[in-house]
Amino acid sequence: MTPSRPTRTASPLPEPRDPLRYLTGYPPTVLEQVQRLLASERLGEMLHKRYPDTHDVRSDKALFDYVQNLKAEYLRGAEPLSKVCFDSKLHVVHHALGTHTSVSRVQGAKLKAKREIRVAALFKNVPPEFLRMIVVHELAHLKEKAHDKAFYQLCTYMEPDYHQLEFDLRLYLTHIEWVGKPVWPAS
């Protein structure tokens, strides 16, 4: 007698992601408002009305210059940046809108540190306020490593509307998760 083969069953569909995962920690009343906007398909429209324009920073060189100007204005004494770029490998799914890294290398008898800022390529076509919020966040890491009170004080020093912009950016990510397409399509 030959053993019978196991029957194949269709694999279950992946569970849909929670579109409100970018808003964890916000009060239930806020989450209810966002759910109503999502259900009525008005979240993207609301964001577009609030932020009608996109920034014109399209290349890595332009991003480097943009970041350097902000750094020169607010963090003159911070260590220099060796690289700033848009990174298509950064995924918002892993909660990385941008990254700040420091790479140390031995050169002869000296230890050289190179600092880099990478911004997720998703943010090449967003309002200038969103790009500024992300860059301010990453620049703040030059001085403050942890997301603590001092870190957020530095962020609001560089961008007084930092907390509102962060919330609106979270709304935008929620919109993308729900609808599957950006509010500001690539030009």
C-alpha positions in Angstrom: 0.0 0.0 0.0 1.4 3.4 -0.9 1.1 6.3 1.4 -1.3 8.9 0.2 -0.1 12.4 -0.5 -1.3 15.1 1.8 -4.0 17.2 0.2 -3.1 20.8 -0.5 -5.3 23.5 0.8 -5.2 27.1 -0.2 -3.0 29.1 2.0 -4.9 31.7 4.0 -4.7 35.2 2.8 -2.4 37.4 4.8 -4.2 39.5 7.4 -4.7 43.0 6.4 -2.4 45.4 8.2 -3.9 47.7 10.8 -4.0 51.0 9.1 -4.0 52.8 12.5 -0.7 51.2 13.5 1.1 54.5 12.8 -1.2 56.2 15.4 -0.7 53.9 18.4 -0.6 55.9 21.6 -3.1 58.6 20.4 -6.4 59.0 22.3 -9.4 56.9 21.2 -11.3 60.1 20.2 -8.5 60.9 17.7 -8.5 57.3 16.3 -12.3 57.5 15.9 -12.0 60.7 13.9 -9.3 59.1 11.7 -11.4 56.0 11.2 -14.3 58.2 10.1 -12.1 60.0 7.6 -10.8 56.7 6.2 -14.3 55.2 5.9 -15.5 58.3 4.0 -12.3 58.3 1.9 -11.6 61.9 2.9 -8.3 61.6 4.7 -6.2 62.1 1.6 -8.4 65.0 0.5 -8.0 66.7 4.0 -4.2 66.3 3.8 -4.0 67.6 0.3 -6.1 70.7 1.3 -3.8 71.3 4.3 -0.6 70.7 2.3 -1.3 71.5 -1.4 2.3 71.7 -2.7 5.3 69.3 -2.8 8.9 70.2 -2.2 11.4 70.5 -5.0 14.2 68.5 -3.5 14.5 65.7 -6.0 18.1 64.6 -6.1 20.6 63.4 -3.5 22.7 66.5 -4.1 19.7 68.8 -3.5 18.9 66.8 -0.4 22.5 67.1 0.9 22.4 70.9 0.3 19.0 71.2 2.0 20.2 69.2 5.1 23.5 71.2 5.2 21.6 74.5 5.3 19.4 73.4 8.2 22.4 72.0 10.0 24.3 75.3 9.5 21.4 77.2 10.8 20.7 75.2 13.9 23.6 72.8 14.7 26.8 74.6 13.7 28.9 72.7 16.2 27.7 69.2 15.3 30.0 66.8 13.5 30.0 67.1 9.7 27.9 64.8 7.5 29.6 62.8 4.8 26.5 61.6 3.0 22.9 62.5 2.7 20.6 60.7 0.3 17.2 59.3 -0.6 17.2 55.6 0.0 14.8 53.3 -1.8 15.7 50.5 0.5 14.3 52.2 3.6 10.8 50.9 4.3 8.3 52.7 6.3 6.9 49.3 7.4 9.9 49.0 9.7 9.2 52.5 11.1 12.1 54.1 9.3 11.3 57.4 7.7 14.9 58.2 7.7 18.1 57.0 9.4 21.1 58.6 10.9 24.2 56.4 11.1 27.8 56.8 12.2 30.4 54.6 10.6 33.8 54.4 12.3 36.9 53.4 10.4 40.5 53.1 11.3 42.8 55.1 9.1 46.4 54.6 10.2 46.6 55.6 13.9 43.3 57.6 13.8 39.7 56.6 14.1 37.6 58.4 11.6 33.8 58.6 12.0 31.5 59.3 9.0 28.0 60.4 9.6 25.2 59.7 7.1 21.5 60.6 6.9 19.2 58.7 4.6 15.6 59.6 3.9 13.1 57.0 2.6 12.6 57.6 -1.1 8.8 57.6 -0.5 9.4 61.2 0.7 10.7 62.5 -2.6 7.3 63.7 -3.4 5.7 65.1 -0.3 5.0 68.6 1.1 8.1 70.6 2.1 6.8 70.5 5.7 7.0 66.7 5.9 10.5 66.6 4.4 11.6 69.2 6.9 10.2 67.3 9.8 12.0 64.1 8.8 15.3 66.0 8.3 14.9 67.8 11.6 14.3 64.5 13.3 17.5 63.0 11.8 19.6 66.1 12.5 18.5 66.0 16.1 20.1 62.6 16.4 23.5 64.3 15.8 23.2 65.8 19.3 20.7 63.5 21.1 20.7 59.8 20.5 17.6 58.7 22.4 14.0 59.8 21.8 13.8 61.6 25.1 12.7 65.1 26.3 15.9 66.7 25.2 15.6 65.2 21.7 12.1 66.5 21.2 13.0 69.9 22.6 15.7 70.1 20.0 13.3 69.1 17.3 10.8 71.8 18.3 13.6 74.3 18.4 14.5 73.6 14.8 10.8 73.2 13.8 8.2 74.7 16.1 5.3 72.7 14.5 7.3 69.5 14.8 4.6 67.5 16.7 1.8 68.6 14.4 3.8 67.7 11.4 4.7 64.3 12.8 1.1 63.6 13.5 0.1 64.7 9.9 2.9 62.6 8.5 1.5 59.6 10.5 -1.9 60.4 9.0 -0.3 60.3 5.5 1.2 56.9 6.2 -2.2 55.7 7.4 -3.7 57.0 4.2 -1.2 55.1 2.1 -1.7 51.9 4.1 -5.5 52.2 3.7 -5.7 53.4 0.1 -2.5 52.1 -1.4 -1.5 55.2 -3.2 0.1 58.5 -2.3 -1.8 61.8 -2.0 0.8 63.6 -4.0 1.7 61.4 -7.0 5.2 61.5 -8.5 5.5 64.2 -11.1 
